[in-house]
């Protein structure tokens, strides 16, 4: 059953990532991978928020974590895309953009995760 939950969550998360990434790309006229950044930051927040609730206030069964945390958010967040986007920026001579991309994803992702934990513990 665990495999089905992770697989279903992964299917939904991958599609959510695709749809949101395309939506952001269509609206932003920039070579900067803003979609990847926003997906990583929002995924960091949502995962931390969910885990604070799942392991704290609500003590949810493992099946919820398998479906949502491992499956959905595991395929929604985009670390491999972050790596590729950063290397592409660096190859195009945008070392400053590559550094901003790395720092933005890491710093904003950590901040979003921290805020998610705090909010999840308050709910």
N, CA, C and O atoms as a GROMACS GRO file, in nm:
protein
  492
    1UNK      N    1   0.082  -0.120   0.000
    1UNK     CA    2   0.000   0.000   0.000
    1UNK      C    3   0.087   0.126   0.000
    1UNK      O    4   0.051   0.227  -0.061
    2UNK      N    5   0.201   0.120   0.069
    2UNK     CA    6   0.290   0.237   0.075
    2UNK      C    7   0.333   0.281  -0.064
    2UNK      O    8   0.337   0.400  -0.094
    3UNK      N    9   0.366   0.184  -0.149
    3UNK     CA   10   0.411   0.217  -0.285
    3UNK      C   11   0.302   0.289  -0.364
    3UNK      O   12   0.331   0.381  -0.439
    4UNK      N   13   0.178   0.246  -0.346
    4UNK     CA   14   0.068   0.310  -0.416
    4UNK      C   15   0.047   0.454  -0.367
    4UNK      O   16   0.022   0.544  -0.447
    5UNK      N   17   0.058   0.475  -0.237
    5UNK     CA   18   0.042   0.609  -0.182
    5UNK      C   19   0.152   0.702  -0.230
    5UNK      O   20   0.126   0.815  -0.271
    6UNK      N   21   0.276   0.655  -0.225
    6UNK     CA   22   0.388   0.737  -0.271
    6UNK      C   23   0.374   0.763  -0.422
    6UNK      O   24   0.398   0.874  -0.468
    7UNK      N   25   0.336   0.660  -0.496
    7UNK     CA   26   0.319   0.676  -0.641
    7UNK      C   27   0.208   0.772  -0.678
    7UNK      O   28   0.225   0.854  -0.768
    8UNK      N   29   0.096   0.763  -0.609
    8UNK     CA   30  -0.015   0.855  -0.634
    8UNK      C   31   0.026   0.997  -0.598
    8UNK      O   32   0.002   1.090  -0.675
    9UNK      N   33   0.088   1.014  -0.482
    9UNK     CA   34   0.135   1.146  -0.443
    9UNK      C   35   0.237   1.201  -0.542
    9UNK      O   36   0.234   1.319  -0.576
   10UNK      N   37   0.327   1.115  -0.588
   10UNK     CA   38   0.427   1.156  -0.686
   10UNK      C   39   0.366   1.200  -0.817
   10UNK      O   40   0.408   1.299  -0.877
   11UNK      N   41   0.266   1.127  -0.862
   11UNK     CA   42   0.195   1.164  -0.985
   11UNK      C   43   0.132   1.303  -0.972
   11UNK      O   44   0.146   1.387  -1.060
   12UNK      N   45   0.064   1.325  -0.861
   12UNK     CA   46  -0.002   1.453  -0.838
   12UNK      C   47   0.100   1.566  -0.819
   12UNK      O   48   0.080   1.676  -0.871
   13UNK      N   49   0.207   1.540  -0.745
   13UNK     CA   50   0.308   1.642  -0.721
   13UNK      C   51   0.383   1.681  -0.848
   13UNK      O   52   0.411   1.799  -0.871
   14UNK      N   53   0.416   1.582  -0.929
   14UNK     CA   54   0.486   1.611  -1.054
   14UNK      C   55   0.399   1.695  -1.147
   14UNK      O   56   0.449   1.787  -1.212
   15UNK      N   57   0.272   1.664  -1.152
   15UNK     CA   58   0.181   1.742  -1.237
   15UNK      C   59   0.160   1.882  -1.181
   15UNK      O   60   0.151   1.979  -1.257
   16UNK      N   61   0.152   1.894  -1.050
   16UNK     CA   62   0.139   2.027  -0.989
   16UNK      C   63   0.262   2.111  -1.020
   16UNK      O   64   0.251   2.229  -1.052
   17UNK      N   65   0.379   2.050  -1.010
   17UNK     CA   66   0.503   2.120  -1.041
   17UNK      C   67   0.505   2.165  -1.187
   17UNK      O   68   0.542   2.278  -1.217
   18UNK      N   69   0.465   2.076  -1.277
   18UNK     CA   70   0.464   2.109  -1.419
   18UNK      C   71   0.369   2.226  -1.448
   18UNK      O   72   0.406   2.322  -1.515
   19UNK      N   73   0.248   2.216  -1.397
   19UNK     CA   74   0.147   2.319  -1.423
   19UNK      C   75   0.190   2.453  -1.365
   19UNK      O   76   0.184   2.555  -1.433
   20UNK      N   77   0.235   2.453  -1.240
   20UNK     CA   78   0.277   2.578  -1.177
   20UNK      C   79   0.401   2.636  -1.246
   20UNK      O   80   0.409   2.756  -1.268
   21UNK      N   81   0.497   2.550  -1.279
   21UNK     CA   82   0.617   2.597  -1.348
   21UNK      C   83   0.586   2.660  -1.482
   21UNK      O   84   0.642   2.765  -1.516
   22UNK      N   85   0.498   2.598  -1.558
   22UNK     CA   86   0.457   2.654  -1.687
   22UNK      C   87   0.382   2.786  -1.668
   22UNK      O   88   0.404   2.882  -1.743
   23UNK      N   89   0.295   2.791  -1.570
   23UNK     CA   90   0.217   2.912  -1.544
   23UNK      C   91   0.309   3.028  -1.510
   23UNK      O   92   0.290   3.139  -1.560
   24UNK      N   93   0.408   3.004  -1.426
   24UNK     CA   94   0.503   3.109  -1.388
   24UNK      C   95   0.586   3.152  -1.508
   24UNK      O   96   0.605   3.272  -1.532
   25UNK      N   97   0.635   3.056  -1.584
   25UNK     CA   98   0.719   3.085  -1.701
   25UNK      C   99   0.644   3.167  -1.804
   25UNK      O  100   0.702   3.258  -1.865
   26UNK      N  101   0.517   3.137  -1.824
   26UNK     CA  102   0.436   3.211  -1.922
   26UNK      C  103   0.417   3.358  -1.882
   26UNK      O  104   0.400   3.444  -1.967
   27UNK      N  105   0.420   3.384  -1.753
   27UNK     CA  106   0.393   3.520  -1.705
   27UNK      C  107   0.519   3.602  -1.679
   27UNK      O  108   0.511   3.725  -1.668
   28UNK      N  109   0.633   3.538  -1.670
   28UNK     CA  110   0.758   3.609  -1.642
   28UNK      C  111   0.845   3.608  -1.768
   28UNK      O  112   0.874   3.502  -1.824
   29UNK      N  113   0.885   3.723  -1.809
   29UNK     CA  114   0.973   3.732  -1.926
   29UNK      C  115   1.115   3.750  -1.876
   29UNK      O  116   1.167   3.861  -1.870
   30UNK      N  117   1.176   3.638  -1.841
   30UNK     CA  118   1.311   3.642  -1.785
   30UNK      C  119   1.381   3.511  -1.813
   30UNK      O  120   1.316   3.406  -1.822
   31UNK      N  121   1.512   3.516  -1.827
   31UNK     CA  122   1.588   3.392  -1.843
   31UNK      C  123   1.619   3.331  -1.707
   31UNK      O  124   1.670   3.219  -1.700
   32UNK      N  125   1.590   3.403  -1.600
   32UNK     CA  126   1.613   3.352  -1.465
   32UNK      C  127   1.506   3.247  -1.432
   32UNK      O  128   1.388   3.270  -1.457
   33UNK      N  129   1.546   3.132  -1.377
   33UNK     CA  130   1.450   3.024  -1.348
   33UNK      C  131   1.365   3.051  -1.224
   33UNK      O  132   1.377   2.982  -1.123
   34UNK      N  133   1.280   3.151  -1.233
   34UNK     CA  134   1.197   3.191  -1.120
   34UNK      C  135   1.100   3.081  -1.078
   34UNK      O  136   1.072   3.064  -0.959
   35UNK      N  137   1.049   3.006  -1.174
   35UNK     CA  138   0.957   2.897  -1.143
   35UNK      C  139   1.020   2.796  -1.049
   35UNK      O  140   0.958   2.753  -0.952
   36UNK      N  141   1.144   2.757  -1.078
   36UNK     CA  142   1.215   2.662  -0.992
   36UNK      C  143   1.233   2.718  -0.852
   36UNK      O  144   1.213   2.649  -0.753
   37UNK      N  145   1.271   2.844  -0.846
   37UNK     CA  146   1.291   2.908  -0.716
   37UNK      C  147   1.161   2.909  -0.635
   37UNK      O  148   1.161   2.870  -0.518
   38UNK      N  149   1.052   2.952  -0.696
   38UNK     CA  150   0.925   2.960  -0.625
   38UNK      C  151   0.874   2.823  -0.584
   38UNK      O  152   0.816   2.808  -0.476
   39UNK      N  153   0.894   2.724  -0.668
   39UNK     CA  154   0.851   2.588  -0.635
   39UNK      C  155   0.934   2.534  -0.519
   39UNK      O  156   0.879   2.473  -0.427
   40UNK      N  157   1.066   2.555  -0.522
   40UNK     CA  158   1.149   2.506  -0.411
   40UNK      C  159   1.115   2.576  -0.280
   40UNK      O  160   1.108   2.510  -0.176
   41UNK      N  161   1.094   2.706  -0.284
   41UNK     CA  162   1.062   2.780  -0.161
   41UNK      C  163   0.925   2.739  -0.107
   41UNK      O  164   0.910   2.714   0.012
   42UNK      N  165   0.825   2.732  -0.195
   42UNK     CA  166   0.692   2.693  -0.147
   42UNK      C  167   0.692   2.548  -0.098
   42UNK      O  168   0.625   2.516  -0.001
   43UNK      N  169   0.766   2.462  -0.166
   43UNK     CA  170   0.776   2.323  -0.120
   43UNK      C  171   0.843   2.311   0.016
   43UNK      O  172   0.804   2.229   0.098
   44UNK      N  173   0.945   2.394   0.040
   44UNK     CA  174   1.012   2.394   0.170
   44UNK      C  175   0.915   2.436   0.279
   44UNK      O  176   0.910   2.376   0.386
   45UNK      N  177   0.837   2.540   0.252
   45UNK     CA  178   0.739   2.587   0.350
   45UNK      C  179   0.633   2.480   0.377
   45UNK      O  180   0.606   2.446   0.492
   46UNK      N  181   0.573   2.429   0.270
   46UNK     CA  182   0.462   2.335   0.286
   46UNK      C  183   0.509   2.206   0.354
   46UNK      O  184   0.438   2.154   0.440
   47UNK      N  185   0.627   2.153   0.318
   47UNK     CA  186   0.675   2.032   0.381
   47UNK      C  187   0.698   2.053   0.531
   47UNK      O  188   0.658   1.971   0.612
   48UNK      N  189   0.762   2.162   0.566
   48UNK     CA  190   0.788   2.189   0.708
   48UNK      C  191   0.659   2.211   0.785
   48UNK      O  192   0.643   2.161   0.896
   49UNK      N  193   0.566   2.285   0.726
   49UNK     CA  194   0.436   2.310   0.789
   49UNK      C  195   0.362   2.178   0.810
   49UNK      O  196   0.310   2.151   0.918
   50UNK      N  197   0.357   2.097   0.705
   50UNK     CA  198   0.287   1.969   0.712
   50UNK      C  199   0.349   1.877   0.818
   50UNK      O  200   0.277   1.817   0.897
   51UNK      N  201   0.481   1.867   0.819
   51UNK     CA  202   0.547   1.777   0.913
   51UNK      C  203   0.528   1.825   1.057
   51UNK      O  204   0.514   1.742   1.147
   52UNK      N  205   0.527   1.955   1.079
   52UNK     CA  206   0.501   2.006   1.214
   52UNK      C  207   0.361   1.964   1.259
   52UNK      O  208   0.341   1.928   1.375
   53UNK      N  209   0.266   1.970   1.169
   53UNK     CA  210   0.128   1.927   1.202
   53UNK      C  211   0.119   1.775   1.213
   53UNK      O  212   0.059   1.722   1.307
   54UNK      N  213   0.178   1.705   1.117
   54UNK     CA  214   0.166   1.560   1.110
   54UNK      C  215   0.232   1.491   1.229
   54UNK      O  216   0.180   1.392   1.281
   55UNK      N  217   0.347   1.541   1.271
   55UNK     CA  218   0.419   1.478   1.381
   55UNK      C  219   0.388   1.541   1.515
   55UNK      O  220   0.418   1.482   1.619
   56UNK      N  221   0.330   1.659   1.514
   56UNK     CA  222   0.302   1.730   1.638
   56UNK      C  223   0.156   1.727   1.675
   56UNK      O  224   0.109   1.634   1.739
   57UNK      N  225   0.088   1.829   1.635
   57UNK     CA  226  -0.051   1.851   1.678
   57UNK      C  227  -0.145   1.735   1.644
   57UNK      O  228  -0.226   1.695   1.727
   58UNK      N  229  -0.134   1.680   1.522
   58UNK     CA  230  -0.232   1.580   1.479
   58UNK      C  231  -0.181   1.436   1.486
   58UNK      O  232  -0.260   1.342   1.481
   59UNK      N  233  -0.050   1.418   1.496
   59UNK     CA  234   0.010   1.283   1.502
   59UNK      C  235  -0.052   1.190   1.397
   59UNK      O  236  -0.108   1.085   1.429
   60UNK      N  237  -0.041   1.232   1.271
   60UNK     CA  238  -0.102   1.159   1.160
   60UNK      C  239  -0.033   1.026   1.137
   60UNK      O  240   0.087   1.013   1.161
   61UNK      N  241  -0.108   0.927   1.089
   61UNK     CA  242  -0.049   0.797   1.057
   61UNK      C  243   0.053   0.811   0.943
   61UNK      O  244   0.046   0.906   0.865
   62UNK      N  245   0.145   0.717   0.933
   62UNK     CA  246   0.250   0.723   0.830
   62UNK      C  247   0.196   0.733   0.687
   62UNK      O  248   0.263   0.788   0.600
   63UNK      N  249   0.078   0.681   0.663
   63UNK     CA  250   0.022   0.684   0.528
   63UNK      C  251   0.004   0.827   0.475
   63UNK      O  252   0.019   0.851   0.356
   64UNK      N  253  -0.029   0.919   0.562
   64UNK     CA  254  -0.044   1.059   0.521
   64UNK      C  255   0.091   1.117   0.479
   64UNK      O  256   0.101   1.192   0.382
   65UNK      N  257   0.193   1.082   0.554
   65UNK     CA  258   0.328   1.130   0.519
   65UNK      C  259   0.375   1.066   0.389
   65UNK      O  260   0.439   1.132   0.307
   66UNK      N  261   0.343   0.939   0.370
   66UNK     CA  262   0.384   0.871   0.246
   66UNK      C  263   0.319   0.936   0.125
   66UNK      O  264   0.385   0.961   0.024
   67UNK      N  265   0.191   0.964   0.134
   67UNK     CA  266   0.119   1.025   0.023
   67UNK      C  267   0.164   1.168  -0.003
   67UNK      O  268   0.195   1.204  -0.116
   68UNK      N  269   0.167   1.249   0.102
   68UNK     CA  270   0.188   1.392   0.082
   68UNK      C  271   0.334   1.434   0.091
   68UNK      O  272   0.385   1.498  -0.001
   69UNK      N  273   0.403   1.399   0.198
   69UNK     CA  274   0.541   1.445   0.218
   69UNK      C  275   0.637   1.376   0.122
   69UNK      O  276   0.715   1.442   0.053
   70UNK      N  277   0.631   1.244   0.116
   70UNK     CA  278   0.724   1.170   0.030
   70UNK      C  279   0.680   1.174  -0.115
   70UNK      O  280   0.760   1.207  -0.203
   71UNK      N  281   0.554   1.142  -0.140
   71UNK     CA  282   0.506   1.135  -0.278
   71UNK      C  283   0.486   1.271  -0.342
   71UNK      O  284   0.559   1.309  -0.433
   72UNK      N  285   0.386   1.345  -0.293
   72UNK     CA  286   0.352   1.473  -0.356
   72UNK      C  287   0.467   1.573  -0.350
   72UNK      O  288   0.513   1.620  -0.454
   73UNK      N  289   0.513   1.605  -0.230
   73UNK     CA  290   0.617   1.708  -0.218
   73UNK      C  291   0.753   1.660  -0.268
   73UNK      O  292   0.835   1.741  -0.312
   74UNK      N  293   0.777   1.530  -0.261
   74UNK     CA  294   0.902   1.477  -0.315
   74UNK      C  295   0.914   1.497  -0.465
   74UNK      O  296   1.024   1.517  -0.516
   75UNK      N  297   0.803   1.491  -0.535
   75UNK     CA  298   0.808   1.515  -0.680
   75UNK      C  299   0.775   1.659  -0.716
   75UNK      O  300   0.806   1.703  -0.827
   76UNK      N  301   0.715   1.732  -0.626
   76UNK     CA  302   0.683   1.872  -0.651
   76UNK      C  303   0.808   1.959  -0.644
   76UNK      O  304   0.828   2.045  -0.729
   77UNK      N  305   0.891   1.937  -0.544
   77UNK     CA  306   1.012   2.018  -0.532
   77UNK      C  307   1.112   1.976  -0.639
   77UNK      O  308   1.103   1.866  -0.695
   78UNK      N  309   1.206   2.062  -0.667
   78UNK     CA  310   1.280   2.049  -0.792
   78UNK      C  311   1.431   2.066  -0.776
   78UNK      O  312   1.492   2.145  -0.848
   79UNK      N  313   1.491   1.994  -0.685
   79UNK     CA  314   1.633   2.014  -0.664
   79UNK      C  315   1.715   1.980  -0.788
   79UNK      O  316   1.812   2.050  -0.819
   80UNK      N  317   1.678   1.875  -0.859
   80UNK     CA  318   1.754   1.842  -0.980
   80UNK      C  319   1.741   1.952  -1.084
   80UNK      O  320   1.836   1.981  -1.156
   81UNK      N  321   1.625   2.013  -1.093
   81UNK     CA  322   1.607   2.125  -1.185
   81UNK      C  323   1.687   2.246  -1.138
   81UNK      O  324   1.743   2.318  -1.220
   82UNK      N  325   1.692   2.267  -1.008
   82UNK     CA  326   1.775   2.374  -0.952
   82UNK      C  327   1.920   2.356  -0.997
   82UNK      O  328   1.985   2.452  -1.039
   83UNK      N  329   1.971   2.236  -0.987
   83UNK     CA  330   2.109   2.208  -1.027
   83UNK      C  331   2.130   2.240  -1.174
   83UNK      O  332   2.225   2.309  -1.211
   84UNK      N  333   2.041   2.189  -1.259
   84UNK     CA  334   2.054   2.211  -1.403
   84UNK      C  335   2.042   2.359  -1.438
   84UNK      O  336   2.122   2.411  -1.516
   85UNK      N  337   1.943   2.426  -1.381
   85UNK     CA  338   1.925   2.569  -1.408
   85UNK      C  339   2.049   2.649  -1.367
   85UNK      O  340   2.092   2.739  -1.440
   86UNK      N  341   2.105   2.617  -1.253
   86UNK     CA  342   2.223   2.689  -1.204
   86UNK      C  343   2.342   2.666  -1.296
   86UNK      O  344   2.414   2.760  -1.328
   87UNK      N  345   2.362   2.543  -1.337
   87UNK     CA  346   2.473   2.514  -1.430
   87UNK      C  347   2.452   2.585  -1.563
   87UNK      O  348   2.548   2.635  -1.623
   88UNK      N  349   2.328   2.589  -1.610
   88UNK     CA  350   2.298   2.659  -1.736
   88UNK      C  351   2.328   2.808  -1.724
   88UNK      O  352   2.386   2.867  -1.815
   89UNK      N  353   2.289   2.868  -1.612
   89UNK     CA  354   2.319   3.010  -1.590
   89UNK      C  355   2.470   3.034  -1.589
   89UNK      O  356   2.519   3.130  -1.648
   90UNK      N  357   2.543   2.946  -1.522
   90UNK     CA  358   2.687   2.961  -1.514
   90UNK      C  359   2.753   2.946  -1.651
   90UNK      O  360   2.844   3.021  -1.685
   91UNK      N  361   2.707   2.849  -1.730
   91UNK     CA  362   2.762   2.827  -1.864
   91UNK      C  363   2.737   2.944  -1.957
   91UNK      O  364   2.817   2.972  -2.046
   92UNK      N  365   2.626   3.013  -1.937
   92UNK     CA  366   2.592   3.128  -2.020
   92UNK      C  367   2.664   3.254  -1.972
   92UNK      O  368   2.636   3.364  -2.019
   93UNK      N  369   2.756   3.237  -1.880
   93UNK     CA  370   2.833   3.351  -1.832
   93UNK      C  371   2.767   3.426  -1.719
   93UNK      O  372   2.816   3.532  -1.678
   94UNK      N  373   2.659   3.374  -1.670
   94UNK     CA  374   2.588   3.442  -1.562
   94UNK      C  375   2.628   3.389  -1.426
   94UNK      O  376   2.545   3.335  -1.353
   95UNK      N  377   2.755   3.404  -1.392
   95UNK     CA  378   2.800   3.352  -1.263
   95UNK      C  379   2.728   3.421  -1.148
   95UNK      O  380   2.698   3.357  -1.046
   96UNK      N  381   2.700   3.548  -1.162
   96UNK     CA  382   2.626   3.619  -1.057
   96UNK      C  383   2.484   3.564  -1.048
   96UNK      O  384   2.432   3.543  -0.938
   97UNK      N  385   2.420   3.541  -1.163
   97UNK     CA  386   2.285   3.483  -1.162
   97UNK      C  387   2.286   3.342  -1.105
   97UNK      O  388   2.194   3.304  -1.032
   98UNK      N  389   2.388   3.265  -1.137
   98UNK     CA  390   2.399   3.129  -1.081
   98UNK      C  391   2.412   3.135  -0.929
   98UNK      O  392   2.348   3.057  -0.858
   99UNK      N  393   2.494   3.226  -0.880
   99UNK     CA  394   2.512   3.239  -0.734
   99UNK      C  395   2.383   3.286  -0.668
   99UNK      O  396   2.345   3.236  -0.562
  100UNK      N  397   2.315   3.382  -0.730
  100UNK     CA  398   2.187   3.431  -0.676
  100UNK      C  399   2.086   3.317  -0.672
  100UNK      O  400   2.010   3.305  -0.576
  101UNK      N  401   2.084   3.234  -0.776
  101UNK     CA  402   1.992   3.122  -0.782
  101UNK      C  403   2.018   3.023  -0.668
  101UNK      O  404   1.925   2.978  -0.602
  102UNK      N  405   2.144   2.991  -0.646
  102UNK     CA  406   2.179   2.898  -0.537
  102UNK      C  407   2.142   2.958  -0.402
  102UNK      O  408   2.074   2.895  -0.321
  103UNK      N  409   2.186   3.080  -0.378
  103UNK     CA  410   2.158   3.144  -0.250
  103UNK      C  411   2.009   3.167  -0.229
  103UNK      O  412   1.958   3.147  -0.119
  104UNK      N  413   1.940   3.209  -0.334
  104UNK     CA  414   1.797   3.231  -0.322
  104UNK      C  415   1.722   3.105  -0.284
  104UNK      O  416   1.638   3.105  -0.194
  105UNK      N  417   1.754   2.996  -0.353
  105UNK     CA  418   1.687   2.870  -0.322
  105UNK      C  419   1.721   2.820  -0.182
  105UNK      O  420   1.633   2.774  -0.109
  106UNK      N  421   1.847   2.827  -0.146
  106UNK     CA  422   1.886   2.776  -0.014
  106UNK      C  423   1.838   2.866   0.099
  106UNK      O  424   1.777   2.818   0.195
  107UNK      N  425   1.866   2.994   0.089
  107UNK     CA  426   1.831   3.086   0.198
  107UNK      C  427   1.679   3.100   0.209
  107UNK      O  428   1.622   3.086   0.317
  108UNK      N  429   1.613   3.128   0.097
  108UNK     CA  430   1.467   3.143   0.102
  108UNK      C  431   1.399   3.010   0.136
  108UNK      O  432   1.298   3.008   0.206
  109UNK      N  433   1.454   2.900   0.085
  109UNK     CA  434   1.398   2.769   0.119
  109UNK      C  435   1.410   2.738   0.267
  109UNK      O  436   1.315   2.687   0.328
  110UNK      N  437   1.525   2.768   0.326
  110UNK     CA  438   1.543   2.747   0.471
  110UNK      C  439   1.451   2.838   0.550
  110UNK      O  440   1.391   2.795   0.648
  111UNK      N  441   1.440   2.962   0.508
  111UNK     CA  442   1.351   3.056   0.576
  111UNK      C  443   1.206   3.009   0.566
  111UNK      O  444   1.133   3.011   0.665
  112UNK      N  445   1.165   2.967   0.447
  112UNK     CA  446   1.028   2.918   0.429
  112UNK      C  447   1.005   2.793   0.514
  112UNK      O  448   0.898   2.777   0.574
  113UNK      N  449   1.103   2.705   0.519
  113UNK     CA  450   1.091   2.585   0.602
  113UNK      C  451   1.077   2.619   0.749
  113UNK      O  452   0.995   2.561   0.820
  114UNK      N  453   1.157   2.713   0.795
  114UNK     CA  454   1.152   2.756   0.935
  114UNK      C  455   1.015   2.818   0.967
  114UNK      O  456   0.955   2.787   1.070
  115UNK      N  457   0.968   2.904   0.879
  115UNK     CA  458   0.836   2.965   0.900
  115UNK      C  459   0.725   2.859   0.897
  115UNK      O  460   0.628   2.868   0.973
  116UNK      N  461   0.740   2.760   0.811
  116UNK     CA  462   0.643   2.650   0.806
  116UNK      C  463   0.639   2.572   0.937
  116UNK      O  464   0.532   2.538   0.988
  117UNK      N  465   0.758   2.544   0.992
  117UNK     CA  466   0.763   2.476   1.122
  117UNK      C  467   0.697   2.559   1.232
  117UNK      O  468   0.617   2.508   1.310
  118UNK      N  469   0.732   2.687   1.235
  118UNK     CA  470   0.674   2.774   1.339
  118UNK      C  471   0.522   2.779   1.327
  118UNK      O  472   0.450   2.764   1.426
  119UNK      N  473   0.473   2.802   1.206
  119UNK     CA  474   0.329   2.812   1.186
  119UNK      C  475   0.260   2.679   1.216
  119UNK      O  476   0.154   2.676   1.278
  120UNK      N  477   0.321   2.570   1.171
  120UNK     CA  478   0.264   2.438   1.197
  120UNK      C  479   0.255   2.407   1.345
  120UNK      O  480   0.162   2.339   1.389
  121UNK      N  481   0.350   2.454   1.422
  121UNK     CA  482   0.348   2.431   1.566
  121UNK      C  483   0.248   2.521   1.638
  121UNK      O  484   0.203   2.489   1.748
  122UNK      N  485   0.212   2.632   1.575
  122UNK     CA  486   0.116   2.724   1.635
  122UNK      C  487  -0.028   2.683   1.607
  122UNK      O  488  -0.119   2.718   1.684
  123UNK      N  489  -0.050   2.612   1.499
  123UNK     CA  490  -0.187   2.574   1.459
  123UNK      C  491  -0.244   2.471   1.553
  123UNK      O  492  -0.358   2.428   1.535
   0.00000   0.00000   0.00000
